[in-house]
Amino acid sequence: MKTSSEKCVVCGRNVETGSKLSFCRLHSEAYKNIVGNYENWRNAYGDLTPEEFLRRLENNDYAGRWVKEVARALLSSRDLLHFFLNDLSYLNRKG
């Protein structure tokens, strides 16, 4: 569990209590949306790798600021990207 003094890796706000990653409430919500929508994008674009998906989000004019910031953070940190890939893998096993 995160402590209240831990800061979001994206914006420096306090990390949400119980957050798996070092994201504030806003960036945690964006992360959940990213994970939840990967399959939709993959179905629409074919064999879209998670990294390609994040790059597309990062440069998408219709993606919100928080989503773009989280996509950028995931692409720039091997640890965060690994966590993201694990979440995607978990969803595939679950579904």
SULJODA-V513741 format. One record per pair of residues at least 6 apart in sequence whose C-alpha atoms are under 6 Angstrom apart, sorted by the first residue. I is the first residue (numbers start at 1). GAP is how many residues later the second one is. Records with the same first field share a line. If there is no record, write none. Layout:
I: GAP  GAP
This chain:
1: 17
2: 15
6: 8  9
7: 6  7  8
8: 6  7  14  15  16
9: 13
13: 11
14: 10
15: 7  8  9
16: 8  9
27: 39
30: 36  37
42: 6
54: 17
58: 10  13
74: 6  7
